[in-house]
Structure formats: C-alpha cells, structure tokens
Amino acid sequence: MYFQQTIHDVASCTDVGLHTGKRVRMTIRPAPPDHGIVFVRVDLAGHPRIKACPEAVVASKYATTLGQDGAMVGTVEHLLSAFGGLGIDNALVELDGTEVPIMDGSAAPFVALIKAAGIRMQRRRRRFLVIKEPISVKDGEKEAALLPFGGFRVSYTIEFDHPLLSNQTYLLDFAQEIYEREIGPARTFGFLDEVEGMRANGLALGGSLENAVVVGAGRILNEEGLRFPDEFVRHKILDALGDLWLLGRPLVGQFRAFKAGHSLNHRLLRKVMAVARSWEVLEFPSRQHWREFMLGRSAAAMA
C-alpha cells in the first residue's frame, strides 16, 4: 500500500476496439518507479509515447482518449481502472492500434491479466494526493466533486429517463478486494436507439452483446441479463476510477458524482490541477503514520 507497484511479467491480449471495430494487440510491460502509466503506439513510426495524465486528454464524449504529438489512444478508462483497482503505479502499455481492446466491456479481463502476470512491489514510496478542501465542477444539474475524507470513498448517482435504470446510487469505501468483486466486472452499457445513431456516425463499430449491456425500450437485450441489479452505476464508478487514475497518484478523499461522465470527470481533474491549494502530496512511511493521519482527518471532519 505504501510502496509503488508494477507488474511482474509481460502480459498480452488481443481483441477489437469498441469504437473502431478493428482488432488490436496490447502488451503490458513492467516499468521502473515514478514512470507512471505510459502508452506506446508500436504501429506508428518512432513508436510515440503518450503519458496517462489529465493534460493528455484530447476527447471524452463517449470514452477517454489520450493524445500527444499527433498520436492518440482511445477507450483507456477500463484498463486505467484496473490499474487503479489493483494499485499498479507504473506500466508500459504497447498497442498496435488506436484503442485499448474492449474485451467483455468491463475491467475484469484486465484484472485477471494483471494478476496472472503478477504484481511486484517497488522500492519507492507512493505519494498520495490528499484532498484538503472541496473542489467541484457542474454542468446544469450534473456535478462531480472531490471532498476531504479519511480514506478513499466514491459516491455516485445516475438518473436516466428509462424504467430499467431511472435512478441508481452506489457508495464505495475503496479496497482492492471490493473493487475486484463489486466494480471490476460491471460492463459498459448503451441504449439500443443511441447505439444505432453512434454506428451511423462511425462509432461503436466493435460493440456487441458480447462486450456491452444493450438496453432496449423495456428490457435488457443480453440473454444472460445483468451481472448486478445496479450494474449501470457500478460501471460508471469503474469509468470514474479509471479517469481518476490519470492523476498519477492514489487519492485520499471522496469522489462524489451526480449524473456525471467522462467529460465532467476530466473537467474536475483539470480544475484540481489548477487549484493547488485544494490538495497536497504526502508519503506515509508506515501503517502507523497512515492510521494517525486518517484518525486526525476524521476528528477534524467531526469537529
């Protein structure tokens, strides 16, 4: 928990990209301390690198896309969520296409891939981003916020004009085992009428009932149904955790969202970076230091 981590061995997988529909191979390699998560487009001349950070976000309408010097990589949020859920601070991700493979539409295949490769602790302490004062962004009634908290908590509410997912709320006090069991398996979803419109515009070309939950007018079209009754809000948390991992450090605070999505998440990250007084970066030499700090924050919140 207090030291940085990378994967132990090389791990690879191949599948289609959700939006391009094109087959892509991904290889994850170990990386040294303080390297962060870096994507490499091995199909392009010079093998350009793209650092996973808020400044690299170039598009966020239907997925998180990163870009640098003309090279781009899309739909990174599920992989970044798996990295965050397992505490992978440093990795080199090679891709021979423009998107991270979609797999089954959740982070569970990436969690399995990383755990099969093994997780290696590194001899460099983690630096935590500690939220000191509330910071938020709004778009009409939509909101995303980071608040002081003694730990890492996520609270998320979604509302859609649809009988199957009109209102869902989920509160998560983060732990790796909870992420693997309760959040990682939640799949991306879409409404049938919207999917048809996206395809007409050259998007979701790789989407299918094998890698997404498709919601019709009155039913779920996937024969196997849902993995959780509230799978929709759980997937929104999965996405948000991937977006938050772009900060490059584990968070100490609460992320609260109401009807938010990638675009609002990234607006929040940019505001965090711009308002330095709202946070500080700390190291914790031991569990005792961590416990004393968290107890102090809890006491301050109750005062």
C-alpha positions as a Markdown table, in Angstrom:
| # | Residue | x | y | z |
|---|---|---|---|---|
| 1 | Met | 0.0 | 0.0 | 0.0 |
| 2 | Tyr | 2.8 | 2.4 | 0.9 |
| 3 | Phe | 5.2 | 1.4 | -2.0 |
| 4 | Gln | 4.8 | 1.8 | -5.7 |
| 5 | Gln | 3.9 | -1.3 | -7.8 |
| 6 | Thr | 4.3 | -2.6 | -11.3 |
| 7 | Ile | 3.5 | -5.9 | -13.0 |
| 8 | His | 6.0 | -8.7 | -12.5 |
| 9 | Asp | 5.9 | -10.3 | -16.0 |
| 10 | Val | 4.9 | -9.2 | -19.5 |
| 11 | Ala | 1.1 | -9.7 | -20.3 |
| 12 | Ser | -0.7 | -9.5 | -23.6 |
| 13 | Cys | -4.2 | -9.8 | -25.0 |
| 14 | Thr | -5.9 | -9.2 | -28.4 |
| 15 | Asp | -9.5 | -8.1 | -29.1 |
| 16 | Val | -11.4 | -5.4 | -31.1 |
| 17 | Gly | -11.7 | -1.8 | -30.2 |
| 18 | Leu | -15.1 | -0.7 | -29.1 |
| 19 | His | -15.5 | 2.2 | -31.5 |
| 20 | Thr | -13.2 | 1.3 | -34.4 |
| 21 | Gly | -14.1 | -2.4 | -34.5 |
| 22 | Lys | -10.6 | -3.1 | -35.5 |
| 23 | Arg | -8.5 | -5.8 | -34.0 |
| 24 | Val | -5.7 | -4.6 | -31.7 |
| 25 | Arg | -3.0 | -6.3 | -29.7 |
| 26 | Met | -2.0 | -4.9 | -26.3 |
| 27 | Thr | 1.1 | -5.8 | -24.4 |
| 28 | Ile | 1.7 | -4.5 | -20.8 |
| 29 | Arg | 5.3 | -4.4 | -19.6 |
| 30 | Pro | 6.8 | -3.6 | -16.2 |
| 31 | Ala | 8.2 | -0.1 | -15.7 |
| 32 | Pro | 10.5 | 1.5 | -13.2 |
| 33 | Pro | 9.4 | 3.6 | -10.2 |
| 34 | Asp | 8.0 | 7.1 | -10.9 |
| 35 | His | 7.4 | 6.0 | -14.5 |
| 36 | Gly | 3.7 | 6.2 | -14.3 |
| 37 | Ile | 1.4 | 4.7 | -17.0 |
| 38 | Val | 2.6 | 5.3 | -20.5 |
| 39 | Phe | 1.0 | 4.1 | -23.7 |
| 40 | Val | 3.1 | 3.3 | -26.8 |
| 41 | Arg | 1.8 | 3.2 | -30.3 |
| 42 | Val | 4.0 | 0.5 | -31.8 |
| 43 | Asp | 2.2 | 0.6 | -35.1 |
| 44 | Leu | 3.4 | 4.2 | -35.8 |
| 45 | Ala | 6.8 | 5.4 | -36.9 |
| 46 | Gly | 9.0 | 6.2 | -34.0 |
| 47 | His | 6.7 | 4.4 | -31.6 |
| 48 | Pro | 5.3 | 7.6 | -30.0 |
| 49 | Arg | 4.6 | 7.6 | -26.3 |
| 50 | Ile | 1.6 | 9.1 | -24.5 |
| 51 | Lys | 1.7 | 9.7 | -20.8 |
| 52 | Ala | -1.5 | 8.9 | -18.9 |
| 53 | Cys | -2.2 | 12.3 | -17.3 |
| 54 | Pro | -5.0 | 14.9 | -17.3 |
| 55 | Glu | -3.1 | 17.1 | -19.7 |
| 56 | Ala | -3.1 | 14.3 | -22.3 |
| 57 | Val | -6.9 | 14.0 | -22.6 |
| 58 | Val | -8.0 | 15.1 | -26.1 |
| 59 | Ala | -11.5 | 13.7 | -26.2 |
| 60 | Ser | -14.1 | 12.4 | -23.7 |
| 61 | Lys | -17.5 | 12.3 | -25.3 |
| 62 | Tyr | -18.1 | 8.5 | -25.3 |
| 63 | Ala | -14.7 | 7.4 | -23.9 |
| 64 | Thr | -11.4 | 8.8 | -22.6 |
| 65 | Thr | -9.0 | 9.4 | -25.4 |
| 66 | Leu | -5.4 | 10.5 | -24.8 |
| 67 | Gly | -3.1 | 12.2 | -27.3 |
| 68 | Gln | 0.4 | 13.6 | -27.7 |
| 69 | Asp | 2.2 | 15.0 | -30.7 |
| 70 | Gly | -0.5 | 13.7 | -33.1 |
| 71 | Ala | -0.6 | 10.1 | -31.7 |
| 72 | Met | -3.7 | 9.0 | -29.9 |
| 73 | Val | -5.1 | 6.1 | -27.9 |
| 74 | Gly | -8.7 | 5.7 | -27.1 |
| 75 | Thr | -11.0 | 3.9 | -24.6 |
| 76 | Val | -8.3 | 3.8 | -22.0 |
| 77 | Glu | -10.6 | 4.1 | -18.9 |
| 78 | His | -11.3 | 0.3 | -18.3 |
| 79 | Leu | -7.6 | -0.5 | -18.3 |
| 80 | Leu | -6.7 | 2.5 | -16.2 |
| 81 | Ser | -9.5 | 1.5 | -13.8 |
| 82 | Ala | -7.9 | -2.0 | -13.4 |
| 83 | Phe | -4.5 | -0.4 | -12.8 |
| 84 | Gly | -6.1 | 1.8 | -10.1 |
| 85 | Gly | -8.1 | -1.0 | -8.6 |
| 86 | Leu | -5.0 | -3.2 | -8.2 |
| 87 | Gly | -2.7 | -0.4 | -7.4 |
| 88 | Ile | -0.4 | -0.5 | -10.4 |
| 89 | Asp | 1.5 | 2.8 | -10.4 |
| 90 | Asn | 4.0 | 2.0 | -13.3 |
| 91 | Ala | 3.5 | 0.2 | -16.6 |
| 92 | Leu | 4.3 | 0.5 | -20.2 |
| 93 | Val | 1.3 | -0.3 | -22.5 |
| 94 | Glu | 2.1 | -1.1 | -26.1 |
| 95 | Leu | -0.7 | -1.0 | -28.7 |
| 96 | Asp | -0.7 | -1.7 | -32.4 |
| 97 | Gly | -3.9 | 0.3 | -32.9 |
| 98 | Thr | -5.8 | 3.3 | -31.8 |
| 99 | Glu | -7.9 | 1.7 | -29.0 |
| 100 | Val | -7.4 | -0.4 | -25.9 |
| 101 | Pro | -9.1 | -3.8 | -26.6 |
| 102 | Ile | -12.7 | -3.8 | -25.3 |
| 103 | Met | -12.7 | -7.4 | -24.1 |
| 104 | Asp | -16.0 | -8.1 | -22.3 |
| 105 | Gly | -16.7 | -4.4 | -21.7 |
| 106 | Ser | -15.6 | -4.4 | -18.1 |
| 107 | Ala | -12.3 | -4.2 | -16.3 |
| 108 | Ala | -12.4 | -7.9 | -15.1 |
| 109 | Pro | -10.3 | -9.3 | -18.0 |
| 110 | Phe | -7.6 | -6.7 | -17.4 |
| 111 | Val | -7.7 | -7.5 | -13.6 |
| 112 | Ala | -7.2 | -11.2 | -14.5 |
| 113 | Leu | -4.4 | -10.4 | -17.0 |
| 114 | Ile | -2.5 | -8.3 | -14.4 |
| 115 | Lys | -2.9 | -10.8 | -11.6 |
| 116 | Ala | -1.7 | -13.6 | -13.9 |
| 117 | Ala | 1.4 | -11.6 | -14.7 |
| 118 | Gly | 1.9 | -10.9 | -11.0 |
| 119 | Ile | 2.3 | -7.6 | -9.1 |
| 120 | Arg | 5.7 | -6.5 | -7.9 |
| 121 | Met | 6.3 | -4.0 | -5.1 |
| 122 | Gln | 9.0 | -1.5 | -5.9 |
| 123 | Arg | 11.5 | 0.3 | -3.6 |
| 124 | Arg | 10.0 | 3.7 | -3.9 |
| 125 | Arg | 7.3 | 5.1 | -1.7 |
| 126 | Arg | 3.9 | 6.1 | -3.0 |
| 127 | Arg | 3.0 | 9.7 | -2.9 |
| 128 | Phe | -0.7 | 10.2 | -2.2 |
| 129 | Leu | -2.8 | 13.1 | -3.4 |
| 130 | Val | -4.7 | 14.3 | -0.4 |
| 131 | Ile | -7.8 | 16.5 | -0.9 |
| 132 | Lys | -7.6 | 19.4 | 1.6 |
| 133 | Glu | -10.8 | 21.4 | 0.6 |
| 134 | Pro | -13.8 | 20.7 | -1.5 |
| 135 | Ile | -13.5 | 21.3 | -5.2 |
| 136 | Ser | -16.3 | 20.7 | -7.8 |
| 137 | Val | -17.5 | 21.3 | -11.3 |
| 138 | Lys | -21.1 | 21.5 | -12.6 |
| 139 | Asp | -22.9 | 21.3 | -15.9 |
| 140 | Gly | -26.5 | 22.1 | -15.2 |
| 141 | Glu | -27.7 | 19.6 | -12.6 |
| 142 | Lys | -24.7 | 17.3 | -13.3 |
| 143 | Glu | -21.9 | 17.5 | -10.8 |
| 144 | Ala | -18.5 | 15.9 | -10.0 |
| 145 | Ala | -16.6 | 16.8 | -6.8 |
| 146 | Leu | -13.7 | 15.8 | -4.6 |
| 147 | Leu | -14.0 | 16.3 | -0.9 |
| 148 | Pro | -11.8 | 15.8 | 2.1 |
| 149 | Phe | -12.2 | 12.3 | 3.6 |
| 150 | Gly | -10.1 | 9.9 | 5.8 |
| 151 | Gly | -9.6 | 7.3 | 3.2 |
| 152 | Phe | -10.9 | 6.9 | -0.4 |
| 153 | Arg | -14.6 | 6.8 | -0.9 |
| 154 | Val | -16.8 | 7.1 | -4.1 |
| 155 | Ser | -20.5 | 8.0 | -4.1 |
| 156 | Tyr | -22.2 | 8.0 | -7.4 |
| 157 | Thr | -25.8 | 8.6 | -8.6 |
| 158 | Ile | -27.2 | 8.1 | -12.1 |
| 159 | Glu | -30.6 | 9.1 | -13.5 |
| 160 | Phe | -31.9 | 8.2 | -16.9 |
| 161 | Asp | -35.3 | 8.6 | -18.4 |
| 162 | His | -35.7 | 4.8 | -18.6 |
| 163 | Pro | -37.7 | 2.4 | -16.4 |
| 164 | Leu | -34.8 | -0.1 | -16.0 |
| 165 | Leu | -32.2 | 2.5 | -14.7 |
| 166 | Ser | -34.1 | 5.6 | -13.8 |
| 167 | Asn | -32.2 | 6.1 | -10.5 |
| 168 | Gln | -29.3 | 4.2 | -9.0 |
| 169 | Thr | -26.9 | 5.2 | -6.3 |
| 170 | Tyr | -23.8 | 3.4 | -5.0 |
| 171 | Leu | -21.4 | 4.2 | -2.2 |
| 172 | Leu | -18.0 | 2.5 | -2.1 |
| 173 | Asp | -15.3 | 2.7 | 0.5 |
| 174 | Phe | -12.4 | 1.5 | -1.6 |
| 175 | Ala | -10.5 | -1.7 | -1.0 |
| 176 | Gln | -8.8 | -3.9 | -3.7 |
| 177 | Glu | -10.9 | -6.9 | -2.9 |
| 178 | Ile | -14.1 | -4.9 | -3.1 |
| 179 | Tyr | -13.1 | -3.4 | -6.4 |
| 180 | Glu | -12.3 | -6.9 | -7.9 |
| 181 | Arg | -15.6 | -8.3 | -6.7 |
| 182 | Glu | -18.1 | -5.4 | -6.9 |
| 183 | Ile | -16.8 | -2.9 | -9.5 |
| 184 | Gly | -14.4 | -4.5 | -11.9 |
| 185 | Pro | -16.9 | -7.0 | -13.5 |
| 186 | Ala | -19.5 | -4.2 | -14.3 |
| 187 | Arg | -19.9 | -3.8 | -18.1 |
| 188 | Thr | -20.3 | -0.8 | -20.2 |
| 189 | Phe | -23.8 | -0.2 | -21.4 |
| 190 | Gly | -25.8 | 1.6 | -24.1 |
| 191 | Phe | -29.3 | 2.2 | -25.3 |
| 192 | Leu | -30.3 | 0.5 | -28.5 |
| 193 | Asp | -31.6 | 3.7 | -30.2 |
| 194 | Glu | -28.4 | 5.5 | -29.3 |
| 195 | Val | -26.1 | 2.7 | -30.4 |
| 196 | Glu | -27.7 | 2.8 | -33.9 |
| 197 | Gly | -27.1 | 6.5 | -34.1 |
| 198 | Met | -23.5 | 6.1 | -33.0 |
| 199 | Arg | -22.8 | 3.5 | -35.6 |
| 200 | Ala | -24.3 | 5.8 | -38.3 |
| 201 | Asn | -21.5 | 8.2 | -37.2 |
| 202 | Gly | -18.7 | 5.7 | -37.3 |
| 203 | Leu | -18.7 | 4.9 | -33.6 |
| 204 | Ala | -19.4 | 1.7 | -31.5 |
| 205 | Leu | -18.4 | -0.4 | -34.6 |
| 206 | Gly | -16.9 | -3.1 | -32.4 |
| 207 | Gly | -19.8 | -3.1 | -29.9 |
| 208 | Ser | -21.9 | -6.2 | -29.4 |
| 209 | Leu | -23.8 | -8.2 | -26.8 |
| 210 | Glu | -20.5 | -9.9 | -26.0 |
| 211 | Asn | -18.9 | -6.7 | -24.7 |
| 212 | Ala | -21.7 | -4.4 | -23.7 |
| 213 | Val | -25.1 | -4.4 | -22.0 |
| 214 | Val | -27.6 | -3.1 | -24.5 |
| 215 | Val | -30.8 | -1.6 | -23.1 |
| 216 | Gly | -34.0 | -1.8 | -25.3 |
| 217 | Ala | -37.2 | 0.0 | -24.8 |
| 218 | Gly | -38.4 | -2.3 | -22.0 |
| 219 | Arg | -35.7 | -5.0 | -21.5 |
| 220 | Ile | -32.1 | -5.9 | -21.4 |
| 221 | Leu | -31.2 | -7.5 | -24.8 |
| 222 | Asn | -28.4 | -9.6 | -23.4 |
| 223 | Glu | -29.6 | -13.2 | -22.9 |
| 224 | Glu | -27.6 | -13.6 | -19.7 |
| 225 | Gly | -29.1 | -10.5 | -18.2 |
| 226 | Leu | -27.2 | -8.3 | -15.7 |
| 227 | Arg | -24.2 | -9.2 | -13.5 |
| 228 | Phe | -25.6 | -6.9 | -10.8 |
| 229 | Pro | -29.1 | -5.4 | -10.3 |
| 230 | Asp | -27.3 | -2.0 | -10.3 |
| 231 | Glu | -24.6 | -2.8 | -12.9 |
| 232 | Phe | -25.1 | 0.5 | -14.6 |
| 233 | Val | -24.0 | 2.8 | -11.7 |
| 234 | Arg | -21.2 | 0.3 | -10.8 |
| 235 | His | -19.8 | 0.7 | -14.4 |
| 236 | Lys | -20.0 | 4.5 | -14.0 |
| 237 | Ile | -17.8 | 4.1 | -10.9 |
| 238 | Leu | -15.5 | 1.8 | -12.8 |
| 239 | Asp | -15.1 | 4.5 | -15.5 |
| 240 | Ala | -14.6 | 7.3 | -12.9 |
| 241 | Leu | -11.8 | 5.3 | -11.1 |
| 242 | Gly | -10.1 | 5.0 | -14.5 |
| 243 | Asp | -10.3 | 8.7 | -15.1 |
| 244 | Leu | -9.1 | 9.5 | -11.6 |
| 245 | Trp | -6.0 | 7.3 | -12.1 |
| 246 | Leu | -4.9 | 9.8 | -14.6 |
| 247 | Leu | -3.8 | 11.9 | -11.6 |
| 248 | Gly | -0.9 | 9.5 | -11.3 |
| 249 | Arg | -1.3 | 9.1 | -7.5 |
| 250 | Pro | -3.8 | 7.3 | -5.2 |
| 251 | Leu | -6.4 | 9.7 | -3.8 |
| 252 | Val | -7.2 | 10.4 | -0.2 |
| 253 | Gly | -10.6 | 11.9 | -0.3 |
| 254 | Gln | -14.1 | 11.4 | -1.5 |
| 255 | Phe | -15.2 | 11.5 | -5.2 |
| 256 | Arg | -18.9 | 12.4 | -5.4 |
| 257 | Ala | -20.8 | 12.4 | -8.7 |
| 258 | Phe | -24.4 | 13.1 | -9.8 |
| 259 | Lys | -25.2 | 12.2 | -13.4 |
| 260 | Ala | -21.6 | 12.8 | -14.4 |
| 261 | Gly | -19.5 | 11.2 | -17.1 |
| 262 | His | -16.1 | 11.3 | -18.7 |
| 263 | Ser | -16.3 | 15.0 | -19.8 |
| 264 | Leu | -17.2 | 16.2 | -16.3 |
| 265 | Asn | -14.6 | 13.9 | -14.7 |
| 266 | His | -11.9 | 15.5 | -16.8 |
| 267 | Arg | -13.1 | 19.0 | -16.1 |
| 268 | Leu | -12.7 | 18.2 | -12.4 |
| 269 | Leu | -9.2 | 16.8 | -12.9 |
| 270 | Arg | -8.1 | 19.9 | -14.8 |
| 271 | Lys | -9.6 | 22.1 | -12.0 |
| 272 | Val | -7.8 | 20.1 | -9.4 |
| 273 | Met | -4.5 | 20.7 | -11.2 |
| 274 | Ala | -5.3 | 24.4 | -11.5 |
| 275 | Val | -6.3 | 24.9 | -7.8 |
| 276 | Ala | -3.2 | 23.7 | -5.9 |
| 277 | Arg | -4.5 | 24.9 | -2.5 |
| 278 | Ser | -7.2 | 22.2 | -2.7 |
| 279 | Trp | -4.7 | 19.3 | -2.2 |
| 280 | Glu | -1.3 | 18.2 | -1.1 |
| 281 | Val | 1.0 | 15.3 | -1.8 |
| 282 | Leu | 2.1 | 13.2 | 1.1 |
| 283 | Glu | 4.1 | 10.0 | 1.8 |
| 284 | Phe | 3.3 | 7.6 | 4.6 |
| 285 | Pro | 6.3 | 5.7 | 5.9 |
| 286 | Ser | 4.3 | 3.1 | 7.8 |
| 287 | Arg | 0.8 | 1.9 | 8.6 |
| 288 | Gln | 1.0 | 3.7 | 11.9 |
| 289 | His | 1.7 | 7.0 | 10.2 |
| 290 | Trp | -1.3 | 6.3 | 7.8 |
| 291 | Arg | -3.6 | 5.4 | 10.7 |
| 292 | Glu | -2.6 | 8.5 | 12.7 |
| 293 | Phe | -3.2 | 10.8 | 9.7 |
| 294 | Met | -6.6 | 9.2 | 8.9 |
| 295 | Leu | -7.7 | 9.5 | 12.6 |
| 296 | Gly | -6.7 | 13.1 | 12.6 |
| 297 | Arg | -8.7 | 13.8 | 9.4 |
| 298 | Ser | -11.7 | 12.0 | 10.8 |
| 299 | Ala | -11.5 | 14.0 | 14.0 |
| 300 | Ala | -11.2 | 17.3 | 12.1 |
| 301 | Ala | -14.3 | 16.4 | 9.9 |
| 302 | Met | -16.3 | 15.8 | 13.1 |
| 303 | Ala | -15.2 | 18.9 | 14.9 |
